[in-house]
């Protein structure tokens, strides 16, 4: 998974491992969604846990009711102006169906609190990725559905565990 190439909103191509060498919280985001205010909570997590090794990554997606219609440049400006976002944004991409970004093909293996994996159901699903503490080759992936706020205690506890493992 660390070798998967991702494209930043700036057009630069990096590997996921280079972008997020430790733990990462990857979120499919949209600017015109009821969950859009979660950008503020994601930025808070970025500022609080970034120096300890957590990378927040947003990937804009227009697959859910066309709630992310802008260009990569427009999206980045919206996030910066309205929510002070400083964490990396990927280029707009797909999380489901034909043309799904390779990163999200892997992330969808992650299970939520009820044990469900599979397709992304809506904007602002969160995927916490970190090394397996047992040392296995595959990273651990924990999934939080859209209604789980970034600052929710269950997310914060999972981040603490992930940082301890990374």
QUIZI-V972545 format. One record per run of one state. SS is the DSSP state (@ for helix, = for strand, . for the rest). FROM is the first residue (numbers start at 1). TO is the last residue. If there is no record, write none. Layout:
ss=[SS & SS]
from=[FROM & FROM]
to=[TO & TO]
//
This chain:
ss=[. & = & . & = & @ & . & = & . & @ & . & = & . & @ & . & = & . & = & . & = & . & @ & . & = & . & = & . & = & . & @ & .]
from=[1 & 5 & 9 & 13 & 16 & 20 & 23 & 30 & 38 & 53 & 54 & 61 & 72 & 84 & 88 & 91 & 94 & 95 & 100 & 101 & 102 & 108 & 111 & 112 & 126 & 131 & 140 & 145 & 153 & 166]
to=[4 & 8 & 12 & 15 & 19 & 22 & 29 & 37 & 52 & 53 & 60 & 71 & 83 & 87 & 90 & 93 & 94 & 99 & 100 & 101 & 107 & 110 & 111 & 125 & 130 & 139 & 144 & 152 & 165 & 166]
//
